[in-house]
Amino acid sequence: MVTESIPKFTEPAASLWAAIPPDTRKILLSNVWCGKCGHAVTITNFSGVVKAGDLLLVGVCSDCRGDIARVIEQS
Ligand SMILES: [Zn+2]
């Protein structure tokens, strides 16, 4: 499930995330590569930080519950 709440984002990460259109956010969250599953999965229970200017989402695979992460590059 994708919710609009952003409970565990740092302040700069939250503002970057808020700048992304909701439809794009849903696509990003439901299209994260999981190395264990070997396919794209939905990231759950995620948090957000900014690393080297890029938004980094860290969370849990919806399928195997393993740790996954996704970098969202800022163009
Ligand atoms: Zn997985």
N, CA, C, O and the ligand as a Tripos MOL2 file, in Angstrom:
@<TRIPOS>MOLECULE
protein
  301   299    76     0     0
PROTEIN
NO_CHARGES

@<TRIPOS>ATOM
      1 N           0.8400   -1.1940    0.0000 N.3       1 MET1
      2 CA          0.0000    0.0000    0.0000 C.3       1 MET1
      3 C           0.8770    1.2470    0.0000 C.2       1 MET1
      4 O           1.8890    1.3150    0.6980 O.2       1 MET1
      5 N           0.4820    2.1980   -0.7710 N.am      2 VAL2
      6 CA          1.1980    3.4720   -0.8190 C.3       2 VAL2
      7 C           0.3260    4.5230   -0.1340 C.2       2 VAL2
      8 O          -0.8300    4.7320   -0.5010 O.2       2 VAL2
      9 N           0.8900    5.1560    0.8350 N.am      3 THR3
     10 CA          0.1420    6.2120    1.5150 C.3       3 THR3
     11 C           0.8120    7.5480    1.2520 C.2       3 THR3
     12 O           1.9510    7.6030    0.7860 O.2       3 THR3
     13 N           0.1240    8.5860    1.5420 N.am      4 GLU4
     14 CA          0.6660    9.9250    1.3370 C.3       4 GLU4
     15 C           1.4590   10.4030    2.5470 C.2       4 GLU4
     16 O           2.0420   11.4860    2.5160 O.2       4 GLU4
     17 N           1.4850    9.6220    3.5910 N.am      5 SER5
     18 CA          2.1920   10.0690    4.7850 C.3       5 SER5
     19 C           3.6910    9.8610    4.6180 C.2       5 SER5
     20 O           4.1280    8.8970    3.9900 O.2       5 SER5
     21 N           4.4570   10.7550    5.1760 N.am      6 ILE6
     22 CA          5.9170   10.6550    5.0880 C.3       6 ILE6
     23 C           6.4760   10.7700    6.4970 C.2       6 ILE6
     24 O           7.0360   11.8040    6.8600 O.2       6 ILE6
     25 N           6.3280    9.7230    7.2880 N.am      7 PRO7
     26 CA          6.6340    9.8270    8.7160 C.3       7 PRO7
     27 C           8.1170    9.8190    9.0530 C.2       7 PRO7
     28 O           8.5040   10.3500   10.0940 O.2       7 PRO7
     29 N           8.9490    9.2410    8.2150 N.am      8 LYS8
     30 CA         10.3260    9.0110    8.6330 C.3       8 LYS8
     31 C          11.3200    9.6510    7.6750 C.2       8 LYS8
     32 O          12.3950    9.1090    7.4200 O.2       8 LYS8
     33 N          10.9490   10.8020    7.1550 N.am      9 PHE9
     34 CA         11.8510   11.5150    6.2560 C.3       9 PHE9
     35 C          12.5540   12.6310    7.0230 C.2       9 PHE9
     36 O          11.9620   13.2840    7.8830 O.2       9 PHE9
     37 N          13.8150   12.8320    6.6970 N.am     10 THR10
     38 CA         14.4770   14.0270    7.1890 C.3      10 THR10
     39 C          13.8490   15.2330    6.5040 C.2      10 THR10
     40 O          13.1790   15.0870    5.4820 O.2      10 THR10
     41 N          14.0580   16.4010    7.0490 N.am     11 GLU11
     42 CA         13.4050   17.5800    6.5020 C.3      11 GLU11
     43 C          13.7850   17.8450    5.0400 C.2      11 GLU11
     44 O          12.8940   18.0730    4.2230 O.2      11 GLU11
     45 N          15.0830   17.8240    4.6790 N.am     12 PRO12
     46 CA         15.4140   18.0230    3.2560 C.3      12 PRO12
     47 C          14.8720   16.9160    2.3630 C.2      12 PRO12
     48 O          14.4760   17.1740    1.2270 O.2      12 PRO12
     49 N          14.8530   15.7010    2.8640 N.am     13 ALA13
     50 CA         14.3070   14.6000    2.0670 C.3      13 ALA13
     51 C          12.8110   14.7780    1.8610 C.2      13 ALA13
     52 O          12.2910   14.5110    0.7780 O.2      13 ALA13
     53 N          12.1310   15.2240    2.8870 N.am     14 ALA14
     54 CA         10.6820   15.4190    2.7850 C.3      14 ALA14
     55 C          10.3460   16.4910    1.7700 C.2      14 ALA14
     56 O           9.3560   16.3670    1.0480 O.2      14 ALA14
     57 N          11.1540   17.5500    1.6980 N.am     15 SER15
     58 CA         10.8330   18.6050    0.7360 C.3      15 SER15
     59 C          11.1220   18.1460   -0.6850 C.2      15 SER15
     60 O          10.4010   18.5250   -1.6090 O.2      15 SER15
     61 N          12.1620   17.3360   -0.8830 N.am     16 LEU16
     62 CA         12.4160   16.7750   -2.2110 C.3      16 LEU16
     63 C          11.2920   15.8370   -2.6180 C.2      16 LEU16
     64 O          10.8170   15.8690   -3.7530 O.2      16 LEU16
     65 N          10.8770   15.0080   -1.6820 N.am     17 TRP17
     66 CA          9.8060   14.0350   -1.9390 C.3      17 TRP17
     67 C           8.5010   14.7530   -2.2700 C.2      17 TRP17
     68 O           7.7580   14.3360   -3.1590 O.2      17 TRP17
     69 N           8.2350   15.8330   -1.5470 N.am     18 ALA18
     70 CA          6.9990   16.5830   -1.7560 C.3      18 ALA18
     71 C           6.9720   17.2520   -3.1220 C.2      18 ALA18
     72 O           5.8990   17.5470   -3.6500 O.2      18 ALA18
     73 N           8.1500   17.4940   -3.6980 N.am     19 ALA19
     74 CA          8.2220   18.1520   -5.0060 C.3      19 ALA19
     75 C           7.9360   17.1790   -6.1460 C.2      19 ALA19
     76 O           7.7330   17.6020   -7.2840 O.2      19 ALA19
     77 N           7.9170   15.8930   -5.8520 N.am     20 ILE20
     78 CA          7.6530   14.8870   -6.8810 C.3      20 ILE20
     79 C           6.1380   14.7060   -7.0010 C.2      20 ILE20
     80 O           5.4520   14.5640   -5.9890 O.2      20 ILE20
     81 N           5.6100   14.7100   -8.2270 N.am     21 PRO21
     82 CA          4.1590   14.5280   -8.3890 C.3      21 PRO21
     83 C           3.7040   13.1950   -7.7960 C.2      21 PRO21
     84 O           4.4190   12.1980   -7.8990 O.2      21 PRO21
     85 N           2.5200   13.1660   -7.1750 N.am     22 PRO22
     86 CA          2.0330   11.9410   -6.5200 C.3      22 PRO22
     87 C           2.0290   10.7200   -7.4240 C.2      22 PRO22
     88 O           2.3590    9.6230   -6.9730 O.2      22 PRO22
     89 N           1.6660   10.8850   -8.6890 N.am     23 ASP23
     90 CA          1.6520    9.7350   -9.5870 C.3      23 ASP23
     91 C           3.0540    9.1690   -9.7750 C.2      23 ASP23
     92 O           3.2440    7.9540   -9.8220 O.2      23 ASP23
     93 N           4.0300   10.0620   -9.8800 N.am     24 THR24
     94 CA          5.4160    9.6270  -10.0460 C.3      24 THR24
     95 C           5.9020    8.9310   -8.7840 C.2      24 THR24
     96 O           6.6210    7.9350   -8.8560 O.2      24 THR24
     97 N           5.5110    9.4550   -7.6350 N.am     25 ARG25
     98 CA          5.9110    8.8290   -6.3720 C.3      25 ARG25
     99 C           5.4140    7.3920   -6.2950 C.2      25 ARG25
    100 O           6.1440    6.4970   -5.8680 O.2      25 ARG25
    101 N           4.1740    7.1770   -6.7070 N.am     26 LYS26
    102 CA          3.6150    5.8190   -6.6460 C.3      26 LYS26
    103 C           4.3950    4.8710   -7.5550 C.2      26 LYS26
    104 O           4.6540    3.7200   -7.2060 O.2      26 LYS26
    105 N           4.7650    5.3870   -8.7370 N.am     27 ILE27
    106 CA          5.5450    4.5550   -9.6630 C.3      27 ILE27
    107 C           6.9010    4.2260   -9.0520 C.2      27 ILE27
    108 O           7.3650    3.0880   -9.1260 O.2      27 ILE27
    109 N           7.5390    5.2370   -8.4430 N.am     28 LEU28
    110 CA          8.8520    5.0220   -7.8410 C.3      28 LEU28
    111 C           8.7740    3.9800   -6.7280 C.2      28 LEU28
    112 O           9.6430    3.1160   -6.6170 O.2      28 LEU28
    113 N           7.7400    4.0670   -5.9130 N.am     29 LEU29
    114 CA          7.6290    3.1820   -4.7500 C.3      29 LEU29
    115 C           7.2790    1.7550   -5.1440 C.2      29 LEU29
    116 O           7.6190    0.8110   -4.4310 O.2      29 LEU29
    117 N           6.6020    1.5940   -6.2740 N.am     30 SER30
    118 CA          6.1670    0.2580   -6.6820 C.3      30 SER30
    119 C           7.1140   -0.3480   -7.7050 C.2      30 SER30
    120 O           6.7950   -1.3600   -8.3300 O.2      30 SER30
    121 N           8.2710    0.2630   -7.8760 N.am     31 ASN31
    122 CA          9.1900   -0.1770   -8.9260 C.3      31 ASN31
    123 C          10.6320   -0.1180   -8.4180 C.2      31 ASN31
    124 O          11.5060    0.4770   -9.0490 O.2      31 ASN31
    125 N          10.8560   -0.7410   -7.2810 N.am     32 VAL32
    126 CA         12.1920   -0.7630   -6.6710 C.3      32 VAL32
    127 C          12.7870   -2.1530   -6.8570 C.2      32 VAL32
    128 O          12.1420   -3.1650   -6.5830 O.2      32 VAL32
    129 N          14.0280   -2.1810   -7.3270 N.am     33 TRP33
    130 CA         14.6700   -3.4690   -7.5780 C.3      33 TRP33
    131 C          15.0460   -4.1520   -6.2630 C.2      33 TRP33
    132 O          15.6360   -3.5380   -5.3740 O.2      33 TRP33
    133 N          14.6890   -5.4390   -6.1590 N.am     34 CYS34
    134 CA         15.1210   -6.2460   -5.0160 C.3      34 CYS34
    135 C          16.0680   -7.3260   -5.5330 C.2      34 CYS34
    136 O          15.6920   -8.1420   -6.3750 O.2      34 CYS34
    137 N          17.2980   -7.3240   -5.0220 N.am     35 GLY35
    138 CA         18.2860   -8.2830   -5.4650 C.3      35 GLY35
    139 C          17.9560   -9.7090   -5.0480 C.2      35 GLY35
    140 O          18.3080  -10.6660   -5.7380 O.2      35 GLY35
    141 N          17.2780   -9.8430   -3.9140 N.am     36 LYS36
    142 CA         16.9140  -11.1820   -3.4440 C.3      36 LYS36
    143 C          15.7860  -11.7730   -4.2790 C.2      36 LYS36
    144 O          15.8280  -12.9450   -4.6530 O.2      36 LYS36
    145 N          14.7750  -10.9520   -4.5690 N.am     37 CYS37
    146 CA         13.6390  -11.4310   -5.3490 C.3      37 CYS37
    147 C          13.9930  -11.5190   -6.8360 C.2      37 CYS37
    148 O          13.4320  -12.3390   -7.5640 O.2      37 CYS37
    149 N          14.9290  -10.6680   -7.2840 N.am     38 GLY38
    150 CA         15.3100  -10.6770   -8.6810 C.3      38 GLY38
    151 C          14.3130   -9.9830   -9.5820 C.2      38 GLY38
    152 O          14.3110  -10.2040  -10.7930 O.2      38 GLY38
    153 N          13.4770   -9.1560   -9.0150 N.am     39 HIS39
    154 CA         12.5440   -8.3780   -9.8250 C.3      39 HIS39
    155 C          12.1550   -7.1110   -9.0740 C.2      39 HIS39
    156 O          12.5170   -6.9240   -7.9130 O.2      39 HIS39
    157 N          11.4200   -6.2550   -9.7490 N.am     40 ALA40
    158 CA         10.9870   -5.0090   -9.1260 C.3      40 ALA40
    159 C           9.8770   -5.2940   -8.1310 C.2      40 ALA40
    160 O           8.9690   -6.0810   -8.4010 O.2      40 ALA40
    161 N           9.9580   -4.6480   -6.9820 N.am     41 VAL41
    162 CA          8.9850   -4.8630   -5.9170 C.3      41 VAL41
    163 C           8.4970   -3.5130   -5.4050 C.2      41 VAL41
    164 O           8.9690   -2.4590   -5.8320 O.2      41 VAL41
    165 N           7.5540   -3.5710   -4.4930 N.am     42 THR42
    166 CA          7.0970   -2.3650   -3.8100 C.3      42 THR42
    167 C           7.8970   -2.1880   -2.5270 C.2      42 THR42
    168 O           8.0560   -3.1310   -1.7520 O.2      42 THR42
    169 N           8.3970   -0.9870   -2.3080 N.am     43 ILE43
    170 CA          9.1260   -0.6890   -1.0770 C.3      43 ILE43
    171 C           8.1150   -0.3040    0.0060 C.2      43 ILE43
    172 O           7.2280    0.5190   -0.2160 O.2      43 ILE43
    173 N           8.2680   -0.9100    1.1670 N.am     44 THR44
    174 CA          7.3580   -0.6190    2.2730 C.3      44 THR44
    175 C           8.1620   -0.1690    3.4850 C.2      44 THR44
    176 O           9.3730   -0.3770    3.5580 O.2      44 THR44
    177 N           7.4800    0.4400    4.4160 N.am     45 ASN45
    178 CA          8.0970    0.8470    5.6710 C.3      45 ASN45
    179 C           9.3600    1.6680    5.4240 C.2      45 ASN45
    180 O          10.3850    1.4670    6.0750 O.2      45 ASN45
    181 N           9.2680    2.5900    4.4800 N.am     46 PHE46
    182 CA         10.4710    3.2740    4.0320 C.3      46 PHE46
    183 C          10.6860    4.5920    4.7510 C.2      46 PHE46
    184 O           9.7670    5.2100    5.2900 O.2      46 PHE46
    185 N          11.9470    4.9850    4.7290 N.am     47 SER47
    186 CA         12.3240    6.2950    5.2280 C.3      47 SER47
    187 C          13.1410    6.9890    4.1520 C.2      47 SER47
    188 O          13.5760    6.3540    3.1920 O.2      47 SER47
    189 N          13.3510    8.2800    4.3080 N.am     48 GLY48
    190 CA         14.0550    9.0320    3.2820 C.3      48 GLY48
    191 C          15.1220    9.9370    3.8600 C.2      48 GLY48
    192 O          14.9250   10.6030    4.8770 O.2      48 GLY48
    193 N          16.2530    9.9420    3.1850 N.am     49 VAL49
    194 CA         17.3350   10.8580    3.5440 C.3      49 VAL49
    195 C          17.8930   11.4420    2.2510 C.2      49 VAL49
    196 O          17.6330   10.9310    1.1620 O.2      49 VAL49
    197 N          18.6540   12.5070    2.3840 N.am     50 VAL50
    198 CA         19.3450   13.0780    1.2300 C.3      50 VAL50
    199 C          20.8130   12.7340    1.3430 C.2      50 VAL50
    200 O          21.4640   12.9940    2.3550 O.2      50 VAL50
    201 N          21.3170   12.1370    0.2650 N.am     51 LYS51
    202 CA         22.7160   11.7280    0.2350 C.3      51 LYS51
    203 C          23.3500   12.2600   -1.0330 C.2      51 LYS51
    204 O          22.8950   11.9550   -2.1350 O.2      51 LYS51
    205 N          24.4020   13.0550   -0.8830 N.am     52 ALA52
    206 CA         25.1200   13.6280   -2.0370 C.3      52 ALA52
    207 C          24.1520   14.3470   -2.9760 C.2      52 ALA52
    208 O          24.3230   14.3170   -4.1940 O.2      52 ALA52
    209 N          23.1460   14.9850   -2.4080 N.am     53 GLY53
    210 CA         22.2080   15.7600   -3.2080 C.3      53 GLY53
    211 C          21.0660   14.9650   -3.8000 C.2      53 GLY53
    212 O          20.1430   15.5370   -4.3780 O.2      53 GLY53
    213 N          21.1190   13.6490   -3.6620 N.am     54 ASP54
    214 CA         20.0530   12.8040   -4.1930 C.3      54 ASP54
    215 C          19.1830   12.2880   -3.0520 C.2      54 ASP54
    216 O          19.6460   12.0870   -1.9290 O.2      54 ASP54
    217 N          17.9240   12.0840   -3.3710 N.am     55 LEU55
    218 CA         17.0060   11.5180   -2.3870 C.3      55 LEU55
    219 C          17.1880   10.0080   -2.3370 C.2      55 LEU55
    220 O          17.1090    9.3270   -3.3590 O.2      55 LEU55
    221 N          17.4300    9.5010   -1.1470 N.am     56 LEU56
    222 CA         17.6380    8.0630   -0.9640 C.3      56 LEU56
    223 C          16.5000    7.5100   -0.1160 C.2      56 LEU56
    224 O          16.2820    7.9360    1.0180 O.2      56 LEU56
    225 N          15.7730    6.5440   -0.6990 N.am     57 LEU57
    226 CA         14.7110    5.8640    0.0370 C.3      57 LEU57
    227 C          15.2420    4.5160    0.5180 C.2      57 LEU57
    228 O          15.7980    3.7420   -0.2600 O.2      57 LEU57
    229 N          15.0650    4.2510    1.7900 N.am     58 VAL58
    230 CA         15.4970    2.9870    2.3730 C.3      58 VAL58
    231 C          14.2790    2.3300    3.0060 C.2      58 VAL58
    232 O          13.5670    2.9530    3.7930 O.2      58 VAL58
    233 N          14.0420    1.0650    2.6590 N.am     59 GLY59
    234 CA         12.8650    0.4140    3.1970 C.3      59 GLY59
    235 C          12.9550   -1.0900    3.1230 C.2      59 GLY59
    236 O          14.0420   -1.6680    3.1250 O.2      59 GLY59
    237 N          11.7990   -1.7110    3.0590 N.am     60 VAL60
    238 CA         11.7010   -3.1610    3.1430 C.3      60 VAL60
    239 C          10.9320   -3.6690    1.9280 C.2      60 VAL60
    240 O           9.9170   -3.0960    1.5340 O.2      60 VAL60
    241 N          11.4330   -4.7510    1.3460 N.am     61 CYS61
    242 CA         10.7830   -5.3860    0.2020 C.3      61 CYS61
    243 C           9.4160   -5.9300    0.6110 C.2      61 CYS61
    244 O           9.2740   -6.5610    1.6580 O.2      61 CYS61
    245 N           8.4070   -5.6760   -0.2340 N.am     62 SER62
    246 CA          7.0590   -6.1470    0.0860 C.3      62 SER62
    247 C           6.9490   -7.6620   -0.0510 C.2      62 SER62
    248 O           6.0320   -8.2680    0.5030 O.2      62 SER62
    249 N           7.8650   -8.2700   -0.7780 N.am     63 ASP63
    250 CA          7.7820   -9.7050   -1.0160 C.3      63 ASP63
    251 C           8.5930  -10.5190   -0.0120 C.2      63 ASP63
    252 O           8.0660  -11.4370    0.6150 O.2      63 ASP63
    253 N           9.8960  -10.1760    0.1410 N.am     64 CYS64
    254 CA         10.7620  -11.0170    0.9720 C.3      64 CYS64
    255 C          11.1240  -10.3680    2.3000 C.2      64 CYS64
    256 O          11.7810  -10.9830    3.1400 O.2      64 CYS64
    257 N          10.6920   -9.1160    2.4900 N.am     65 ARG65
    258 CA         10.9780   -8.3820    3.7320 C.3      65 ARG65
    259 C          12.4570   -8.0580    3.9020 C.2      65 ARG65
    260 O          12.8940   -7.6960    4.9950 O.2      65 ARG65
    261 N          13.2170   -8.1870    2.8400 N.am     66 GLY66
    262 CA         14.6190   -7.8200    2.8990 C.3      66 GLY66
    263 C          14.7880   -6.3000    2.7730 C.2      66 GLY66
    264 O          13.8780   -5.5900    2.3440 O.2      66 GLY66
    265 N          15.9620   -5.8300    3.1540 N.am     67 ASP67
    266 CA         16.2550   -4.4030    3.0540 C.3      67 ASP67
    267 C          16.5180   -4.0370    1.6070 C.2      67 ASP67
    268 O          17.2950   -4.6970    0.9180 O.2      67 ASP67
    269 N          15.8620   -2.9730    1.1500 N.am     68 ILE68
    270 CA         16.1090   -2.4640   -0.1960 C.3      68 ILE68
    271 C          16.2200   -0.9530   -0.1210 C.2      68 ILE68
    272 O          15.8120   -0.3320    0.8610 O.2      68 ILE68
    273 N          16.7720   -0.3770   -1.1630 N.am     69 ALA69
    274 CA         16.9370    1.0750   -1.2060 C.3      69 ALA69
    275 C          16.8250    1.5390   -2.6420 C.2      69 ALA69
    276 O          17.0730    0.7830   -3.5820 O.2      69 ALA69
    277 N          16.4500    2.7910   -2.7940 N.am     70 ARG70
    278 CA         16.3670    3.3700   -4.1260 C.3      70 ARG70
    279 C          16.8640    4.8060   -4.0780 C.2      70 ARG70
    280 O          16.4490    5.5950   -3.2290 O.2      70 ARG70
    281 N          17.7490    5.1280   -4.9930 N.am     71 VAL71
    282 CA         18.2130    6.5090   -5.1380 C.3      71 VAL71
    283 C          17.3490    7.1920   -6.1840 C.2      71 VAL71
    284 O          17.1620    6.6750   -7.2850 O.2      71 VAL71
    285 N          16.8310    8.3450   -5.8340 N.am     72 ILE72
    286 CA         16.0790    9.1460   -6.7850 C.3      72 ILE72
    287 C          16.9420   10.3570   -7.1200 C.2      72 ILE72
    288 O          17.0590   11.2940   -6.3300 O.2      72 ILE72
    289 N          17.5430   10.3200   -8.3060 N.am     73 GLU73
    290 CA         18.4860   11.3610   -8.6880 C.3      73 GLU73
    291 C          17.7540   12.6530   -8.9920 C.2      73 GLU73
    292 O          16.6920   12.6610   -9.6140 O.2      73 GLU73
    293 N          18.3370   13.7240   -8.5450 N.am     74 GLN74
    294 CA         17.7600   15.0410   -8.7760 C.3      74 GLN74
    295 C          18.3700   15.6030  -10.0430 C.2      74 GLN74
    296 O          19.5840   15.7950  -10.1210 O.2      74 GLN74
    297 N          17.5430   15.8650  -11.0260 N.am     75 SER75
    298 CA         18.0470   16.3770  -12.2900 C.3      75 SER75
    299 C          18.1840   17.8860  -12.2400 C.2      75 SER75
    300 O          18.5980   18.5020  -13.2220 O.2      75 SER75
    301 ZN         12.5750   -9.0420   -2.1010 Zn       76 ZN76
@<TRIPOS>BOND
     1     1     2 1
     2     2     3 1
     3     3     4 2
     4     3     5 am
     5     5     6 1
     6     6     7 1
     7     7     8 2
     8     7     9 am
     9     9    10 1
    10    10    11 1
    11    11    12 2
    12    11    13 am
    13    13    14 1
    14    14    15 1
    15    15    16 2
    16    15    17 am
    17    17    18 1
    18    18    19 1
    19    19    20 2
    20    19    21 am
    21    21    22 1
    22    22    23 1
    23    23    24 2
    24    23    25 am
    25    25    26 1
    26    26    27 1
    27    27    28 2
    28    27    29 am
    29    29    30 1
    30    30    31 1
    31    31    32 2
    32    31    33 am
    33    33    34 1
    34    34    35 1
    35    35    36 2
    36    35    37 am
    37    37    38 1
    38    38    39 1
    39    39    40 2
    40    39    41 am
    41    41    42 1
    42    42    43 1
    43    43    44 2
    44    43    45 am
    45    45    46 1
    46    46    47 1
    47    47    48 2
    48    47    49 am
    49    49    50 1
    50    50    51 1
    51    51    52 2
    52    51    53 am
    53    53    54 1
    54    54    55 1
    55    55    56 2
    56    55    57 am
    57    57    58 1
    58    58    59 1
    59    59    60 2
    60    59    61 am
    61    61    62 1
    62    62    63 1
    63    63    64 2
    64    63    65 am
    65    65    66 1
    66    66    67 1
    67    67    68 2
    68    67    69 am
    69    69    70 1
    70    70    71 1
    71    71    72 2
    72    71    73 am
    73    73    74 1
    74    74    75 1
    75    75    76 2
    76    75    77 am
    77    77    78 1
    78    78    79 1
    79    79    80 2
    80    79    81 am
    81    81    82 1
    82    82    83 1
    83    83    84 2
    84    83    85 am
    85    85    86 1
    86    86    87 1
    87    87    88 2
    88    87    89 am
    89    89    90 1
    90    90    91 1
    91    91    92 2
    92    91    93 am
    93    93    94 1
    94    94    95 1
    95    95    96 2
    96    95    97 am
    97    97    98 1
    98    98    99 1
    99    99   100 2
   100    99   101 am
   101   101   102 1
   102   102   103 1
   103   103   104 2
   104   103   105 am
   105   105   106 1
   106   106   107 1
   107   107   108 2
   108   107   109 am
   109   109   110 1
   110   110   111 1
   111   111   112 2
   112   111   113 am
   113   113   114 1
   114   114   115 1
   115   115   116 2
   116   115   117 am
   117   117   118 1
   118   118   119 1
   119   119   120 2
   120   119   121 am
   121   121   122 1
   122   122   123 1
   123   123   124 2
   124   123   125 am
   125   125   126 1
   126   126   127 1
   127   127   128 2
   128   127   129 am
   129   129   130 1
   130   130   131 1
   131   131   132 2
   132   131   133 am
   133   133   134 1
   134   134   135 1
   135   135   136 2
   136   135   137 am
   137   137   138 1
   138   138   139 1
   139   139   140 2
   140   139   141 am
   141   141   142 1
   142   142   143 1
   143   143   144 2
   144   143   145 am
   145   145   146 1
   146   146   147 1
   147   147   148 2
   148   147   149 am
   149   149   150 1
   150   150   151 1
   151   151   152 2
   152   151   153 am
   153   153   154 1
   154   154   155 1
   155   155   156 2
   156   155   157 am
   157   157   158 1
   158   158   159 1
   159   159   160 2
   160   159   161 am
   161   161   162 1
   162   162   163 1
   163   163   164 2
   164   163   165 am
   165   165   166 1
   166   166   167 1
   167   167   168 2
   168   167   169 am
   169   169   170 1
   170   170   171 1
   171   171   172 2
   172   171   173 am
   173   173   174 1
   174   174   175 1
   175   175   176 2
   176   175   177 am
   177   177   178 1
   178   178   179 1
   179   179   180 2
   180   179   181 am
   181   181   182 1
   182   182   183 1
   183   183   184 2
   184   183   185 am
   185   185   186 1
   186   186   187 1
   187   187   188 2
   188   187   189 am
   189   189   190 1
   190   190   191 1
   191   191   192 2
   192   191   193 am
   193   193   194 1
   194   194   195 1
   195   195   196 2
   196   195   197 am
   197   197   198 1
   198   198   199 1
   199   199   200 2
   200   199   201 am
   201   201   202 1
   202   202   203 1
   203   203   204 2
   204   203   205 am
   205   205   206 1
   206   206   207 1
   207   207   208 2
   208   207   209 am
   209   209   210 1
   210   210   211 1
   211   211   212 2
   212   211   213 am
   213   213   214 1
   214   214   215 1
   215   215   216 2
   216   215   217 am
   217   217   218 1
   218   218   219 1
   219   219   220 2
   220   219   221 am
   221   221   222 1
   222   222   223 1
   223   223   224 2
   224   223   225 am
   225   225   226 1
   226   226   227 1
   227   227   228 2
   228   227   229 am
   229   229   230 1
   230   230   231 1
   231   231   232 2
   232   231   233 am
   233   233   234 1
   234   234   235 1
   235   235   236 2
   236   235   237 am
   237   237   238 1
   238   238   239 1
   239   239   240 2
   240   239   241 am
   241   241   242 1
   242   242   243 1
   243   243   244 2
   244   243   245 am
   245   245   246 1
   246   246   247 1
   247   247   248 2
   248   247   249 am
   249   249   250 1
   250   250   251 1
   251   251   252 2
   252   251   253 am
   253   253   254 1
   254   254   255 1
   255   255   256 2
   256   255   257 am
   257   257   258 1
   258   258   259 1
   259   259   260 2
   260   259   261 am
   261   261   262 1
   262   262   263 1
   263   263   264 2
   264   263   265 am
   265   265   266 1
   266   266   267 1
   267   267   268 2
   268   267   269 am
   269   269   270 1
   270   270   271 1
   271   271   272 2
   272   271   273 am
   273   273   274 1
   274   274   275 1
   275   275   276 2
   276   275   277 am
   277   277   278 1
   278   278   279 1
   279   279   280 2
   280   279   281 am
   281   281   282 1
   282   282   283 1
   283   283   284 2
   284   283   285 am
   285   285   286 1
   286   286   287 1
   287   287   288 2
   288   287   289 am
   289   289   290 1
   290   290   291 1
   291   291   292 2
   292   291   293 am
   293   293   294 1
   294   294   295 1
   295   295   296 2
   296   295   297 am
   297   297   298 1
   298   298   299 1
   299   299   300 2
@<TRIPOS>SUBSTRUCTURE
     1 MET1         2 RESIDUE 1 A MET
     2 VAL2         6 RESIDUE 1 A VAL
     3 THR3        10 RESIDUE 1 A THR
     4 GLU4        14 RESIDUE 1 A GLU
     5 SER5        18 RESIDUE 1 A SER
     6 ILE6        22 RESIDUE 1 A ILE
     7 PRO7        26 RESIDUE 1 A PRO
     8 LYS8        30 RESIDUE 1 A LYS
     9 PHE9        34 RESIDUE 1 A PHE
    10 THR10       38 RESIDUE 1 A THR
    11 GLU11       42 RESIDUE 1 A GLU
    12 PRO12       46 RESIDUE 1 A PRO
    13 ALA13       50 RESIDUE 1 A ALA
    14 ALA14       54 RESIDUE 1 A ALA
    15 SER15       58 RESIDUE 1 A SER
    16 LEU16       62 RESIDUE 1 A LEU
    17 TRP17       66 RESIDUE 1 A TRP
    18 ALA18       70 RESIDUE 1 A ALA
    19 ALA19       74 RESIDUE 1 A ALA
    20 ILE20       78 RESIDUE 1 A ILE
    21 PRO21       82 RESIDUE 1 A PRO
    22 PRO22       86 RESIDUE 1 A PRO
    23 ASP23       90 RESIDUE 1 A ASP
    24 THR24       94 RESIDUE 1 A THR
    25 ARG25       98 RESIDUE 1 A ARG
    26 LYS26      102 RESIDUE 1 A LYS
    27 ILE27      106 RESIDUE 1 A ILE
    28 LEU28      110 RESIDUE 1 A LEU
    29 LEU29      114 RESIDUE 1 A LEU
    30 SER30      118 RESIDUE 1 A SER
    31 ASN31      122 RESIDUE 1 A ASN
    32 VAL32      126 RESIDUE 1 A VAL
    33 TRP33      130 RESIDUE 1 A TRP
    34 CYS34      134 RESIDUE 1 A CYS
    35 GLY35      138 RESIDUE 1 A GLY
    36 LYS36      142 RESIDUE 1 A LYS
    37 CYS37      146 RESIDUE 1 A CYS
    38 GLY38      150 RESIDUE 1 A GLY
    39 HIS39      154 RESIDUE 1 A HIS
    40 ALA40      158 RESIDUE 1 A ALA
    41 VAL41      162 RESIDUE 1 A VAL
    42 THR42      166 RESIDUE 1 A THR
    43 ILE43      170 RESIDUE 1 A ILE
    44 THR44      174 RESIDUE 1 A THR
    45 ASN45      178 RESIDUE 1 A ASN
    46 PHE46      182 RESIDUE 1 A PHE
    47 SER47      186 RESIDUE 1 A SER
    48 GLY48      190 RESIDUE 1 A GLY
    49 VAL49      194 RESIDUE 1 A VAL
    50 VAL50      198 RESIDUE 1 A VAL
    51 LYS51      202 RESIDUE 1 A LYS
    52 ALA52      206 RESIDUE 1 A ALA
    53 GLY53      210 RESIDUE 1 A GLY
    54 ASP54      214 RESIDUE 1 A ASP
    55 LEU55      218 RESIDUE 1 A LEU
    56 LEU56      222 RESIDUE 1 A LEU
    57 LEU57      226 RESIDUE 1 A LEU
    58 VAL58      230 RESIDUE 1 A VAL
    59 GLY59      234 RESIDUE 1 A GLY
    60 VAL60      238 RESIDUE 1 A VAL
    61 CYS61      242 RESIDUE 1 A CYS
    62 SER62      246 RESIDUE 1 A SER
    63 ASP63      250 RESIDUE 1 A ASP
    64 CYS64      254 RESIDUE 1 A CYS
    65 ARG65      258 RESIDUE 1 A ARG
    66 GLY66      262 RESIDUE 1 A GLY
    67 ASP67      266 RESIDUE 1 A ASP
    68 ILE68      270 RESIDUE 1 A ILE
    69 ALA69      274 RESIDUE 1 A ALA
    70 ARG70      278 RESIDUE 1 A ARG
    71 VAL71      282 RESIDUE 1 A VAL
    72 ILE72      286 RESIDUE 1 A ILE
    73 GLU73      290 RESIDUE 1 A GLU
    74 GLN74      294 RESIDUE 1 A GLN
    75 SER75      298 RESIDUE 1 A SER
    76 ZN76       301 GROUP 0 **** ****
